Amino acid sequence: MAIHTTRTVLNKTVLLSLLLSASLFGKDVPIVESLALSVSTNDKSVIEFPFKITSMSAEDFVADKSGSQNSYGAPEIKKGDNVLEITGGSAGSVKTIVWGYDHPIFLDIKVEQGGDKYYKFTDPIGRNSDVQNFETNTHEDVVVDLTVAAFNEKIPKGYQSRTKNIKGGSGNVSWTMQMEYMGDRYSVQSWKVTNNGKEEIELYEEMFASEKNKIYGISIEAPRLKPNEATRVFIVKKAV
């Protein structure tokens, strides 16, 4: 299966064999698309991720037919918010897929004596974990929550606030960006829109959808404006 990503650092699938000595202390490992891990046959191992795991699937366990074996059977894999807990079974391997990051994480987990007990993965992009957890909610929830945050002028945890001196207009309508909250994959902008004419006007979403492929949602606080009245327009879009 070919996985494509817009981040060049993750374009290639990298197979990383991590054969670490058993220890209470793990090792920080950068996230790549495909990883080979070694966990213990007779103890619990923990794999920690810097994002909220939305789902996980595992193929059938393949027992190791070479060398000495025990009769524990397949390992038990439990999903937490951002961890996988693996209780070792017989020697062998199991392939799993973890979702919640920009792309699926493919894990080839080998169960063997002397396997490691703890892995902690780090994001090579260096993104904020609060933002990642927020943006792993459903797309619809993120759009609604960002719109509410902009309406209340409350910055979502981990987001960056910035102000741009961007102004524009068309006919008797003028607009000025008041602020923008920036995350990893989403941003929300708040615009002040003013009716400078002598007649009442009605605003509609299409007036502000100049980049349709990058805009996820548009909300108008007051769609009808009398002369010299102003309102706010909130635009949720793809972060750039």
VODOKE-439476 format. One line per 5 residues: number of its first residue (from 1); their letters; for each residue x, y, z of N, C-alpha, C. Coordinates in steps of 0.02 Angstrom, whole numbers, plus 50000, padded with zeros to 5 digits. Atoms other than C-alpha are relative to their C-alpha. Last residue first. Layout:
<rs>
NUM) A) X:Y:Z:X:Y:Z:X:Y:Z  ... $
</rs>
This chain:
<rs>
240) VAKKV) 49947:49997:50050:49953:51360:50265:50063:50029:50031  49942:49960:49980:49814:51304:50380:50054:49997:49947  49939:50040:49995:49660:51241:50290:50058:50044:50019  49967:50021:50061:49510:51350:50323:50060:49956:50014  49956:50056:49981:49382:51405:50450:50030:49973:49936 $
235) IFVRT) 49981:50045:50054:49309:51577:50407:50049:49948:50026  49949:50048:49977:49215:51682:50534:50012:49949:49945  50003:50061:50041:49123:51838:50477:50057:49955:50021  49940:50042:50004:49089:51980:50598:49985:49938:49957  50008:50066:49970:48962:52119:50579:50066:49963:49995 $
230) AENPK) 49946:50048:50011:48956:52304:50537:49984:49934:50035  49996:50055:49951:48820:52435:50518:50057:49953:49980  49949:49987:49949:48850:52596:50421:50003:49947:50055  49944:49955:50015:48690:52573:50318:50043:50015:50061  50026:49934:50019:48587:52424:50379:50059:50045:49984 $
225) LRPAE) 49969:49940:49972:48665:52252:50379:49965:50063:49973  50031:49939:50028:48581:52083:50355:50028:50061:50036  49998:49999:50074:48686:51923:50378:49968:50063:49969  50063:49965:50016:48725:51953:50563:49997:50009:49924  50034:49985:49937:48858:51835:50635:49932:50034:49988 $
220) ISIGY) 50012:49927:49999:48907:51760:50468:49959:50016:50062  50057:49982:49958:48984:51585:50472:49996:50076:50004  50009:49928:49996:49097:51509:50339:49938:50014:50041  50062:49974:49973:49165:51331:50344:50000:50075:50004  50041:50053:49971:49299:51216:50273:49933:50026:50026 $
215) IKNKE) 50047:49976:49949:49390:51335:50155:49955:49943:50023  49965:49994:49937:49546:51277:50060:49954:50020:50058  49966:50063:49984:49467:51209:49901:50035:50002:50067  50047:50052:49981:49343:51353:49896:50034:49936:50021  49956:50059:50006:49476:51488:49897:49960:49939:50022 $
210) SAFME) 49955:49990:50057:49373:51646:49862:50046:49941:49988  49971:50065:50017:49231:51589:49974:50045:50006:49939  49936:50005:49965:49190:51756:50057:50037:49935:49984  49963:49938:50008:49045:51815:49949:50071:49994:50028  49962:50001:50063:48986:51635:49935:50041:50064:49989 $
205) EYLEI) 49935:50034:49994:48937:51637:50118:50042:50004:49937  50007:50072:50008:48798:51767:50103:50070:49969:49994  49937:50035:50011:48779:51948:50158:49986:49925:49992  50000:50067:49971:48619:52047:50139:50065:49965:49980  49973:50053:50042:48619:52234:50113:49995:49933:50036 $
200) EEKGN) 49988:50062:49964:48520:52382:50180:50025:49946:49951  50056:50047:49999:48539:52541:50080:50020:49937:50039  50059:49966:49973:48648:52696:50097:49938:49955:50002  50049:49971:50045:48815:52610:50073:49941:50032:50035  49985:49929:50008:48965:52582:50186:49949:50036:49955 $
195) NTVKW) 50041:49973:50054:48904:52413:50248:50010:50075:49996  50038:49939:49990:49046:52346:50354:49961:50018:49937  50029:49983:50064:49126:52173:50373:49951:50059:50011  50051:49949:49989:49245:52139:50518:49976:50023:49931  49999:49940:50041:49337:51976:50485:49944:50047:50022 $
190) SQVSY) 50057:49957:49984:49380:51834:50604:50008:50065:49961  49991:49928:50006:49495:51697:50539:49935:50035:50019  50064:49965:50002:49506:51514:50588:50014:50075:50000  49996:49932:49974:49652:51398:50553:49930:50030:49996  50058:49955:50005:49666:51211:50529:50019:50070:50023 $
185) RDGMY) 50036:50014:50062:49803:51084:50494:49941:50046:49988  49958:50038:50046:49937:51127:50621:49966:49990:49933  49981:50065:49975:49847:51266:50714:50046:49965:49951  49967:50049:50043:49830:51452:50681:50016:49936:50037  49973:50051:49956:49705:51574:50758:50028:49944:49956 $
180) EMQMT) 49998:50068:50027:49679:51728:50648:50031:49954:50053  49952:50047:49970:49630:51905:50698:49997:49934:49963  49987:49980:49930:49534:52061:50649:50051:49955:50033  49987:50058:49957:49538:52044:50459:50017:50025:50071  49934:49996:49968:49458:52198:50380:50010:49938:50043 $
175) WSVNG) 49984:50049:49948:49310:52204:50262:50072:50007:50022  49928:50004:49986:49223:52334:50154:50011:49948:50055  49982:50045:49945:49053:52329:50069:50075:49999:50009  50010:49965:49937:48988:52474:49964:50017:49958:50061  50058:49956:50000:49059:52404:49802:49996:50040:50065 $
170) SGGKI) 50033:50008:50064:49184:52269:49844:49937:50042:50001  50068:49975:50008:49308:52282:49984:49975:49988:49930  50026:50007:50067:49475:52236:50054:49930:50028:49996  50063:49965:50012:49587:52247:50204:49978:49990:49928  50029:50016:50065:49725:52138:50273:49932:50034:49994 $
165) NKTRS) 50031:49938:50023:49832:52203:50415:49975:49990:49928  49976:49978:50065:49864:52031:50487:49963:50064:49980  50041:49949:50031:49846:51986:50670:50032:50022:49934  49963:49949:50037:49912:51826:50744:49952:50048:49966  50041:49944:50023:49857:51701:50873:50043:50050:49963 $
160) QYGKP) 49965:49936:50000:49943:51533:50892:49954:50054:49972  50002:49961:50062:49848:51376:50940:50039:50065:50008  49945:50020:50045:49905:51265:51085:50001:50039:49935  49937:50018:49967:49740:51278:51179:50052:49976:49950  49996:50071:49982:49606:51357:51070:50070:49983:50028 $
155) IKENF) 49953:50039:50040:49613:51549:51076:49999:49927:50022  49962:50043:49954:49456:51628:51147:50045:49954:49960  49932:49971:49997:49380:51773:51051:50042:49963:50052  49988:49980:49930:49205:51706:51091:50068:50032:50011  50057:49960:49978:49155:51702:50907:50011:50027:50070 $
150) AAVTL) 49992:49934:50030:49329:51641:50859:49944:50047:50022  49942:49968:49969:49318:51497:50983:50010:50070:49972  50020:49977:49933:49142:51454:50924:50057:50037:50035  50047:49945:50011:49201:51445:50743:49978:50030:50067  49960:49943:50019:49351:51339:50796:49956:50061:49988 $
145) DVVVD) 49964:49975:49940:49237:51219:50890:50042:50061:49984  50047:49968:49954:49118:51201:50741:50037:50031:50059  50026:49940:50033:49258:51166:50616:49953:50039:50046  49946:49950:50000:49345:51045:50735:49975:50066:49969  49993:49973:49933:49182:50952:50768:50054:50054:50003 $
140) EHTNT) 50058:49957:49986:49146:50931:50582:50006:50032:50069  49993:49938:50038:49322:50865:50548:49943:50049:50016  50029:50003:50067:49305:50736:50685:50006:50068:49967  50072:50007:49996:49426:50756:50830:49972:49998:49929  50017:50069:50015:49609:50727:50788:49926:49986:50014 $
135) EFNQV) 50014:50009:50071:49631:50916:50776:49989:49927:49980  50059:49962:50021:49614:50946:50962:49981:49983:49928  50058:50032:49968:49736:50808:51010:49936:50034:49978  50011:50065:50032:49862:50873:50883:49939:49966:50029  50029:49988:50066:49843:51052:50944:49985:49934:49966 $
130) DSNRG) 50068:49976:49988:49873:51001:51125:49964:50011:49934  50044:50057:49986:50023:50897:51070:49929:50021:50013  50027:49995:49933:50108:51048:50990:49950:49943:50011  50063:49967:49991:50206:51004:50834:49976:49996:50072  49997:49960:49940:50392:50966:50823:49935:50036:50015 $
125) IPDTF) 50018:49933:50019:50388:50909:50642:50002:50046:50060  49942:49966:50031:50487:50754:50690:49984:50071:49978  50020:49973:50064:50345:50705:50810:50059:50037:49969  50001:49928:50003:50413:50597:50949:49983:50023:49930  49990:49971:50066:50380:50414:50987:49993:50076:50003 $
120) KYYKD) 50033:49935:50002:50406:50343:51161:50016:50033:49933  49981:49958:50057:50444:50159:51172:49961:50065:50004  50028:49933:50008:50441:50057:51332:50028:50035:49939  50062:49990:49963:50465:49876:51383:49967:50068:49987  50004:49939:49960:50599:49819:51260:49931:50007:50032 $
115) GGQEV) 50029:49942:50034:50618:49640:51203:49992:50059:50046  49953:49944:50001:50736:49524:51297:49974:50061:49963  49966:49992:49935:50637:49369:51252:50050:50057:49994  49942:50043:49988:50535:49396:51095:50029:50012:50069  50001:50020:49929:50375:49473:51028:50056:49950:50011 $
110) KIDLF) 49971:50066:49988:50403:49563:50863:50002:49986:50075  49981:50013:49930:50287:49707:50824:50025:49928:50007  49985:50072:50003:50281:49766:50643:50028:49982:50068  49955:50029:49951:50197:49935:50663:50007:49925:49989  49997:50072:50007:50120:50036:50522:50053:49972:50047 $
105) IPHDY) 49935:50025:49976:50076:50215:50571:49997:49924:49997  49999:50060:49957:49931:50286:50468:50072:49981:50019  50005:50060:50041:49953:50464:50403:49999:49940:50046  50013:49978:50068:49936:50638:50477:49991:49942:49952  49948:49954:50023:49924:50554:50648:49981:50024:49930 $
100) GWVIT) 50005:49942:49956:49770:50475:50728:50051:50053:49981  50024:49938:50031:49773:50300:50656:49995:50056:50052  50025:49951:49952:49877:50149:50712:49980:50064:49962  50004:49934:50030:49904:49996:50603:49967:50047:50050  50054:49957:49979:49963:49830:50675:50002:50066:49961 $
95) KVSGA) 49999:49936:50035:50069:49684:50617:49938:50040:50020  50067:49978:50019:50097:49541:50738:50006:50069:49968  50008:49931:50023:50254:49440:50772:49927:50015:49982  50030:49994:50065:50314:49283:50859:49994:50074:49980  49956:49967:50047:50372:49222:51028:49967:49999:49931 $
90) SGGTI) 49948:50042:50028:50224:49175:51136:50045:50041:49953  50023:50069:50006:50129:49307:51232:50057:49956:49976  49966:50049:50042:50178:49479:51292:49969:49931:50001  49982:50051:49952:50054:49602:51365:50026:49940:49961  49992:50067:50028:50054:49750:51247:50023:49953:50055 $
85) ELVND) 49973:50043:49948:49988:49919:51302:50000:49929:49973  50017:50070:50009:49966:50043:51158:50033:49961:50057  49952:50055:49989:49968:50225:51207:49970:49934:49976  49942:49989:50043:49888:50392:51161:50053:49946:50010  50008:49937:50036:49710:50379:51227:50058:50012:49952 $
80) GKKIE) 50018:49946:49955:49730:50194:51271:49992:50064:49959  49991:49930:50023:49726:50045:51154:49977:50048:50055  50053:49955:49979:49751:49868:51222:50017:50072:49978  49985:49930:50017:49853:49732:51136:49940:50043:50020  50060:49959:49993:49855:49557:51211:50019:50073:49988 $
75) PAGYS) 49998:49946:49951:49996:49447:51146:49934:50038:50002  49991:49933:50028:49953:49287:51053:50003:50053:50054  50046:49979:50051:49978:49120:51139:50014:50070:49976  50042:49945:49977:50065:49092:51305:49948:50021:49948  50069:50014:50022:50130:48919:51258:49952:50055:50022 $
70) NQSGS) 50044:50013:49943:50317:48951:51263:49929:49991:49973  50060:49961:49996:50438:48930:51120:49965:49987:50067  50045:50019:49945:50615:48870:51095:49941:50047:50002  49974:49995:49931:50696:48896:50926:49948:49980:50051  49930:50019:49990:50608:48926:50761:50019:50008:50073 $
65) KDAVF) 49992:50073:50003:50421:48919:50732:50072:49978:50010  49933:50015:50023:50386:49097:50790:50011:49925:50002  49954:50028:49951:50198:49120:50805:50067:49984:49968  49962:50053:50032:50109:49235:50682:50052:49975:50050  49933:50011:49971:49974:49341:50767:50032:49940:49965 $
60) DEASM) 49993:50060:49958:49826:49383:50655:50073:49992:50022  50008:50062:50038:49822:49562:50591:50007:49941:50048  49944:50047:49998:49795:49711:50706:49984:49938:49958  50018:50067:50023:49688:49867:50695:50061:49956:50001  49943:50045:50008:49695:50033:50787:49973:49933:49976 $
55) STIKF) 50018:50070:50009:49582:50185:50800:50063:49959:49988  50071:50002:50018:49581:50370:50847:49976:49928:49989  50013:50056:50045:49746:50368:50941:49925:49997:49986  50055:50042:49979:49773:50540:51016:49987:49947:49949  50064:49980:50027:49944:50610:50973:49947:49952:50027 $
50) PFEIV) 50013:49930:49984:50123:50608:51037:49935:50026:49969  50001:49957:50059:50126:50417:51041:49986:50072:50019  50032:49935:49990:50176:50298:51182:50007:50043:49938  49979:49958:50056:50212:50113:51158:49961:50065:50005  50041:49941:50015:50203:50016:51321:50030:50037:49941 $
45) SKDNT) 49963:49947:50035:50266:49840:51355:49951:50056:49982  50041:49950:50035:50199:49717:51484:50046:50052:49968  50013:49939:49962:50307:49567:51528:49955:50046:49959  50023:50017:49932:50350:49389:51478:49985:50061:50043  50048:50056:49999:50371:49391:51289:49969:49991:50069 $
40) SVSLA) 49983:50058:49959:50452:49564:51286:49946:49946:49999  50027:49996:49932:50433:49688:51145:50010:49933:50034  49990:50062:49964:50535:49718:50985:49974:50009:50071  49987:49996:49928:50479:49851:50864:50009:49931:50030  49994:50068:49973:50483:49870:50674:50022:50006:50073 $
35) LSEVI) 49952:50012:49945:50419:50037:50613:49999:49927:50020  49997:50071:49986:50334:50098:50454:50055:49987:50051  50061:50035:50020:50271:50274:50418:50000:49926:50018  49998:50010:50072:50398:50370:50520:49942:49955:49982  50053:50036:50035:50383:50443:50694:50016:49996:49925 $
30) PVDKG) 50041:49960:50047:50546:50493:50776:49949:49957:49964  49992:50023:50068:50600:50378:50921:49957:50044:49954  50040:49957:50045:50630:50435:51099:50015:49980:49928  49960:49957:50042:50702:50286:51193:49954:50041:49956  50002:50012:50071:50632:50187:51336:50044:50048:49963 $
25) FLSAS) 49997:49938:50038:50679:50184:51518:50001:49984:49925  50057:49961:49980:50627:50039:51627:49996:50064:49961  49986:49948:49951:50750:49934:51529:49935:50033:50020  50057:49990:49957:50761:49784:51415:50018:50049:50055  49998:50043:49941:50903:49811:51292:49941:50015:50044 $
20) LLLSL) 49972:49968:49941:50854:49895:51130:50001:49950:50057  49983:50057:49957:50827:49813:50961:50037:50027:50060  49980:49975:49935:50735:49948:50867:50012:49941:50046  49997:50056:49953:50727:49906:50684:50028:50025:50066  49954:49987:49946:50672:50059:50585:49998:49942:50048 $
15) LVTKN) 50004:50057:49955:50594:50030:50415:50053:50007:50053  49936:50018:49969:50572:50197:50331:49988:49942:50047  50010:50047:49944:50431:50229:50210:50067:49977:50026  49977:50068:50009:50476:50380:50107:49985:49957:50061  50020:50026:50064:50376:50541:50097:50019:49926:49992 $
10) LVTRT) 50034:50063:49990:50386:50578:50282:49981:49966:49935  49962:50039:49951:50517:50716:50280:49968:49932:50011  49947:50038:50033:50437:50778:50119:50038:49957:50049  49939:49982:49964:50277:50829:50208:50057:49956:49974  49974:49937:50026:50133:50822:50083:50065:50021:50034 $
5) THIAM) 50007:49945:49953:50101:50639:50118:50032:50062:49971  49973:49937:50025:50072:50487:50009:49988:50054:50052  50026:49945:49960:50050:50310:50074:50034:50063:49977  49960:49938:50004:50073:50169:49950:49966:50054:50040  50043:49940:50000:50000:50000:50000:50044:50062:50000 $
</rs>
